[in-house]
């Protein structure tokens, strides 16, 4: 599993983020404090506190291509 901190400040960023993660077959979660939601769920993402950085937890070790795409969201 790999983790990275991101920031999703605007609705357009959330939409772009979900479009990116939906391309990958492995499980991807978002963690904010004690809350964990599916990163492929727009409604789940909007249930988090987006004013603070969010941790992306990628349940794969072969995810360099995804990490490269997520650099635009790094906190």
C-alpha positions in Angstrom: 0.0 0.0 0.0 1.2 3.5 -0.8 0.0 6.8 0.5 0.1 10.4 -0.6 -1.3 13.7 0.7 -3.5 15.7 -1.6 -5.7 18.8 -1.5 -9.1 19.0 -3.2 -10.3 22.6 -2.8 -12.8 23.0 -5.6 -15.5 20.8 -7.1 -13.7 20.7 -10.5 -10.7 19.2 -8.8 -12.9 16.5 -7.2 -14.4 15.7 -10.6 -10.9 15.5 -12.2 -9.6 13.3 -9.3 -12.5 10.8 -9.6 -12.0 10.6 -13.4 -8.4 9.7 -12.8 -8.8 7.1 -10.1 -11.7 5.4 -11.9 -9.3 4.3 -14.6 -7.4 2.0 -12.2 -8.7 -1.4 -11.1 -7.2 -1.5 -7.6 -8.8 -0.2 -4.5 -8.1 3.4 -3.6 -9.3 5.1 -0.4 -9.3 8.6 1.0 -8.6 9.1 4.7 -9.4 12.3 6.6 -8.9 12.0 10.4 -10.9 8.8 11.3 -13.1 8.8 8.2 -12.3 6.6 5.2 -14.2 6.7 1.9 -13.9 5.1 -1.5 -11.8 7.5 -3.7 -14.0 6.6 -6.7 -17.1 8.0 -5.0 -17.9 11.7 -5.6 -20.5 11.7 -2.8 -18.0 10.0 -0.4 -15.4 12.6 -1.2 -17.8 15.5 -0.5 -18.6 14.0 2.9 -15.0 14.7 4.0 -13.6 18.0 5.3 -12.0 19.3 2.0 -10.5 22.3 3.8 -7.7 20.1 5.1 -5.3 17.8 3.3 -6.5 14.3 2.6 -4.5 11.1 2.5 -4.9 8.8 -0.6 -4.3 5.2 0.3 -3.6 3.1 -2.8 -3.9 -0.7 -2.2 -1.3 -1.6 -4.8 2.5 -1.5 -4.9 2.6 -1.1 -8.7 1.0 2.3 -9.0 3.7 4.7 -10.2 1.5 5.8 -13.1 -1.3 6.8 -10.8 1.1 8.6 -8.4 2.4 10.6 -11.4 -1.2 11.6 -12.3 -2.0 12.6 -8.7 1.0 15.1 -8.5 -1.3 17.9 -9.7 -3.3 17.5 -6.4 -0.4 17.3 -4.0 -0.9 19.3 -0.8 
